[in-house]
């Protein structure tokens, strides 16, 4: 495979992205998820050290909360660290601890991905938004009566954070208040 402009060789896949299917057509190569991620031993020392010393929040004491009603009666919304924004809204930039509101009726074609990270392969989600922001799947579940409905909004944060002060003290609690005010009973949390 020829090197792509501005892409370090360590981040390129070790094998071609397409293979011939039995029918003779080209299809996407089926690779394990970890084969799409950069290998630490191929990264520059500074990038490797940054990933290995990344500050991560750990919560071992999150209590189990028994749902008050069946899922078929619950209003559900998505909260993601996928870094999505609606077309025309301000895209995320690195370190951004704000959030974006994604109205539940927004067509998938108007939801953009502004998340980028050395450890995030965007290829799959650029083909199918539902990998991280499953809006079409929620709509189907609502249509089939598997969930009681969909909240009026979904919320997106930027992932790959190195600081969490504003997320913990301001924007995270604000999204929690909004979800409660919107009558959302359950949240599907997705990460990038």
Secondary structure, DSSP 8 states (H G I E B T S, - for coil): ----TT--GGGS-SS-SEEE-TTS-EEE----GGGGS--GGGS-HHHHHHHHT------S-------SS-GGG-EEEEEESB-EEETTS----TT---EEEEETT--GGGEEE----TT---HHHHH-GGGTS-HHHHHHHHHTTSSSEE-SEEEEEB-S-S--HHIIIIIHHHHHHHHHHTT--EEEEE--
